[in-house]
Amino acid sequence: MDTTDAGRLEIHGRLAEEAAIAAVIEGARAGRSALLVVRGPPGIGKSTLLEHAVQGSSDLSVLRARGVESETELAFAALHQLLLPVLGHADHLPRHQRAVLRSALGMEDSLEGPVVDRFLIAVAVLGLLATAAEEQPVICLVDDAHWLDHASAATLLFVARRLGAERIGFVFAARDPDRHSFPTADLPELRLEGLDVDAAVALLGERTGRPVHHGVARRLVEWTAGNPLALIELPSVLTVQQLAGETPLPSPLPLPLNVERLFSERVRRLPDDARALLVVAAAEDTGRLGPILAAARSSGLPATALDAAERDGLVAVREDELRFPHPLVRSAVYQSATTSERRGAHLALSRAYRDVGDADRRAWHAAAAAWEPDENVVRELELVAARAAGRGGFGAAGTALARAAELSADGGARCRRLVAAAENAWMAGQLGHAAELLESARRWGSDPLLRADIGRLRGWLQYSVGSPAAARRIHIEAAGQVGGADGRRARELLTAAAESAWLSRDRDSGIEIRTVMSTLGPLEEARDGPAQDLLSGFLHLLEGNTRAGVRLIAESIRSAERLGDGQLMAAAAQHALYVGDDDAALRLSRGAVARARANGAVAELLFALPRLAHAEFLAGHWTAAAAGAAETVRLARGAGHEELSALPLAWLSLVSSLRGDDEDADTHGTELESLADGHELGVFRAPSLEIVRWGRSTRRLLSPRPASALVDLEGLAHPVVTAMATVDRVEAAVLAGDLTAAHLWSTRMEDLAEATGAPWALASAAHCRGVAADGPAAWEHFTEALRHHDSARRPFARGRTLLAYGEALRRARKRVAARPYLGAAMDQFQSLTATDWAQRARLELRACGETTARRGDPSALLRLTSQELQVARFVASGLPTRTVAAQLFLSPRTVDFHLRNVFAKLGISSRSELAAQSFD
């Protein structure tokens, strides 16, 4: 701990704040992980609070890291700081996690093979900290978090959000209002305010060793807003008599409002040699004395030049480390230097780091010293980027390539490097920065292939978090530009545009796509065939040729499975949902999720889990669907991609609606609508909002005014959502007397059923015919629907047909004949825990004279939280605790904690009993 006077003095008046941090530490001691973000302006005392909190805690393993402004471009620099004392525990990690972590920290060469998923590194860090915490509680203190390199910040925030029952506490300190650089809006925060007058009196008294007048202290608190750093600098500008109230304070007070300016004045009073050496130290920014002195020597500065700065308290030297008393001192030194002085310091440091063999820092200092294009520096930065990307540090790689682009003389080379920088920013999740880089690249790119790459990325950005319509325009234009040079690339762009056009029913875009297609040459290789099938398939669907579209897309799905390509099969899982192939959708989605879990690929999981939730929902595995959706929401928020929680929130709202949990349904729906208000949401906006609307309409169908459901249902437009909601739409339209709408929607389902031959679609088409008919004709259609349901795997839809058939029979006074159908409907709904629908079937049964009690409500699983449910499902499958932990990105201790809760809630005591449970 820093034992300087300033370090001790700044804790005056902070009892409540100390207690808040102490609670995090005590929680870790008690086995309850906790985290806290301490925020406040510069000089408010954040660092001192952190260090004071762990003083004398010999029973804790205290890990420290500090964000360093000059290291924001060095991937995982802060993470290495933090983990260095516990890296010995890495031997206990699974082999792949250990290798990924060592590679990320630069302890061994980058891994060969696929690009490392940055979240697999976070999983390894979580495992490392959890292992260390088995030995003794771990407290992680991360100061100046607003200056963390992007890779370290993303990793540590992900880990902090995944903590559960480990003996781990995290305390971050960050400047306020620098929330853009360290976004933690969803985490518990402690906001530090200025000191009050009594605390200021005590602080100044200890600083000077003399009493300070209370009235004087009040004036100074008003002037400094109670900032402790400003207050402890006052004795350097005020006399003892003024502080004691014996002589008046000067008017105006000489203390600048900006504390940094006060340090700047002290720096300017130093001798030239001392000031020049301080500029080198401030430019180096890591505190390593060796490179600082080596750079000073190469600049002709004697080591004794530090003496004056030490005597003035502007730096402190401890063994091989040079430390500034506060980051503002470093900032004041650097900012008060001229541009040429800063450039000279960086140039000297680049030479120093060449001698010690640190290629990354050498390159960055050389880049900071460069004033004009320099291909030597550019090549070094490209090597920095390659090393960073190989370790999963995509943000650092993007920054290096962007700086390399700035130093490129040739416009084409600049464009190429900007595109590469954007790709890395995309991989890092820095979508806004990626968009800015691409806009810059557009000004420099003339090569058609390069412009196509720019268009591809710009389009995907729009699809992900922007406007699908804008994305289509970008992709069609890019395909037209590149079609003559690279047909494969053009087809890739057109396929994305065609899929989006079909989902948005944008026929004008379809015409444009057909026009560009006509300019493309023949397929170059056999493996281009599936891509062509997909492109043509989407266009046929858009143009109303459903049979041809379904046939081509189904063929592309079979091709993906034959090729065995993971990425193609993940996309095919989505395409299977488009063409109503429930079996393929479930099989491919489960495979994609399993691969993502096995590889620790959280980024892939964020897209694969919502697809699996969709497929599980259709198959009647509502509990599993809700658990997967809830996991996606947690992962998306933990990964800093809140916009990717839209679709899973929609599935959570829908399942809650169908289960009669109106409060949960509304909560999730409101969260989604709030998210949609602040984010574009890209291709996820329409289906997410429409799924919520559909869920609300199902509740209206059960209300005393079921025809009112038509208000929500008639506004549905997304083809996937409308297909799922067709039965509800037709029933609501018939009840409202809108037979035209009922006929239109029924006809569309007939077309889909004929094109796909899917049993569920054939059943839905027959059900719709039954709803629109009366008497024996209706019964015949319902009987046909049930026959198709026997081959389908959509139990809720089957329950709806059973209910509709039973109600039709009851209305025709065929009560005895209605009972078996209504009873089967009630059983079906109860198995799904669709309580309101089960109650409707129960009331119909009573109206038919049935009073026999039916099967019980299997609602025990509903007492489990979504995370407990996921743990239960994996443990029930026979997986050991450590494997479950790796699959769910949790620690083994947290898995065991959840498992104990599962046993208690389900009234069981063994894994074998758990294996006998059903978790669908």
Secondary structure, DSSP 8 states (H G I E B T S, - for coil): ---SHHHHHTTTT-HHHHHHHHHHHHHHHTT--EEEEEEE-TTSSHHHHHHHHTTT-TTSEEEEEE--GGGTTSTTHHHHHHHGGGGGGGGGS-HHHHHHHHHHTTSS---SSS---HHHHHHHHHHHHHHHHHHS-EEEEEESGGGS-HHHHHHHHHHHHT--SSSEEEEEEEESS-TTTS--TTS-EEE-----HHHHHHHHHHHHTS---HHHHHHHHHHHTT-HHHHHHGGGTS-HHHHHTSS---SS-SS-SSHHHHHHHHHHTS-HHHHHHHHHHHHH-S-BHHHHHHHHHHTT--GGGHHHHHHTTS-EEETTEEE-SSHHHHHHHHHHS-HHHHHHHHHHHHHHHHHHT-HHHHHHHHHHH--S--HHHHHHHHHHHHHHHHTT-HHHHHHHHHHHHHT-SSHHHHHHHHHHHHHHHHHTT-HHHHHHHHHHHHTT---HHHHHHHHHHHHHHHHHHS-HHHHHHHHHHHHHHHTTT-HHHHHHHHHHHHHHHHHHT-HHHHHHHHHHHTT----SSGGGHHHHHHHHHHHHHHTT-HHHHHHHHHHHHHHHHHHT-HHHHHHHHHHHHHTT-HHHHHHHHHHHHHHHHHHT-HHHHHHHHHHHHHHHHHTT-HHHHHHHHHHHHHHHHHTT-GGGGHHHHHHHHHHHHHTT-HHHHHHHHHHHHHHHHH---GGGHHHHHHHHHHHHHHHHHTSS-GGGGHHHHTT---HHHHHHTHHHHHHHHHHTT-HHHHHHHHHHHHHHHHHH--HHHHHHHHHHHHHH--HHHHHHHHHHHHHHHTT---HHHHHHHHHHHHHHHHHTT-HHHHHHHHHHHHHHHHHHT-HHHHHHHHHHHHHTT----------GGGGS-HHHHHHHHHHHTT--HHHHHHHHT--HHHHHHHHHHHHHHHT--SHHHHHTS---
